[in-house]
């Protein structure tokens, strides 16, 4: 994740449609979210063993300098008492370009 803003991965793959592209241009937003979550963990096993609350991320289409991008809002985790989702929270600052 340290070099996600570079074209290192796309260049190493070496295909005409990957050379010069950043990680965010090569993967879908869902894959990017998963990679960020894994990167925040100490090991893959610790990530798998971690107990997580249910969260829903809702994509919102936004325009940035004329380009359409996805931005995510977070829904408050499911309440263990009511079993229902909470309200939609503010937009996250990270936008992901479609691939």
C-alpha positions in Angstrom: 0.0 0.0 0.0 3.0 2.3 0.4 3.3 2.6 -3.4 -0.4 2.6 -4.3 -0.1 6.0 -5.9 2.7 4.9 -8.2 2.5 2.7 -11.3 4.9 0.1 -9.9 2.4 -2.8 -9.9 1.1 -2.0 -13.4 4.6 -1.7 -14.7 5.6 -5.0 -13.2 2.6 -6.7 -14.8 3.9 -5.3 -18.0 0.7 -5.6 -20.1 -0.3 -2.7 -22.5 -3.4 -2.0 -20.4 -1.6 -1.9 -17.1 1.7 -0.1 -17.7 1.6 3.4 -16.2 -1.6 2.8 -14.1 -1.8 3.2 -10.4 -3.2 0.5 -8.1 -6.5 2.4 -7.8 -6.8 2.3 -11.6 -6.1 -1.5 -11.7 -8.5 -2.8 -9.1 -12.2 -2.2 -8.2 -13.2 -0.1 -5.3 -14.2 -3.2 -3.3 -10.7 -4.7 -3.8 -9.1 -1.4 -2.7 -11.2 -1.4 0.5 -10.1 -5.0 1.2 -6.4 -4.2 0.6 -6.5 -1.2 2.9 -8.1 -3.3 5.6 -5.5 -6.0 5.2 -2.7 -3.4 5.2 -3.9 -2.1 8.5 -3.6 -5.5 10.1 -0.3 -7.0 11.5 -0.7 -10.3 9.6 -3.2 -12.0 7.3 -4.0 -14.4 10.0 -4.7 -11.6 12.5 -7.0 -10.0 10.0 -8.9 -13.3 9.4 -9.2 -13.9 13.2 -10.4 -10.4 14.0 -14.0 -10.1 15.1 -15.6 -7.3 13.1 -18.9 -5.5 13.3 -21.1 -5.4 10.2 -20.6 -2.3 8.2 -22.2 -1.2 4.9 -20.4 1.1 2.5 -22.5 2.9 0.0 -20.9 4.1 -3.2 -21.9 7.6 -4.4 -21.0 8.8 -7.9 -19.2 12.2 -7.8 -17.5 14.3 -10.4 -14.0 15.5 -9.9 -12.5 17.7 -12.6 -15.0 16.4 -15.0 -14.2 12.7 -14.3 -16.8 10.4 -12.7 -15.5 8.7 -9.5 -16.9 6.6 -6.7 -16.9 8.0 -3.1 -18.1 6.0 -0.2 -20.4 6.8 2.6 -20.5 4.6 5.7 -23.6 3.3 7.3 -23.5 3.0 11.1 -22.9 -0.6 12.0 -25.9 -2.9 12.7 -27.2 -2.5 16.2 -27.0 -5.7 18.2 -30.1 -4.7 20.1 -32.4 -3.7 17.2 -30.8 -5.6 14.3 -31.2 -2.6 12.0 -28.8 -0.3 10.2 -28.1 3.2 11.4 -28.2 6.4 9.4 -25.8 7.2 6.5 -22.7 9.1 7.7 -20.6 11.8 5.9 -18.7 11.2 2.7 -15.3 9.8 3.1 -12.5 11.9 1.7 -11.0 9.1 -0.4 -12.4 8.8 -3.9 -11.6 5.9 -6.2 -11.5 6.2 -9.9 -13.4 3.5 -11.8 -11.3 0.8 -13.4 
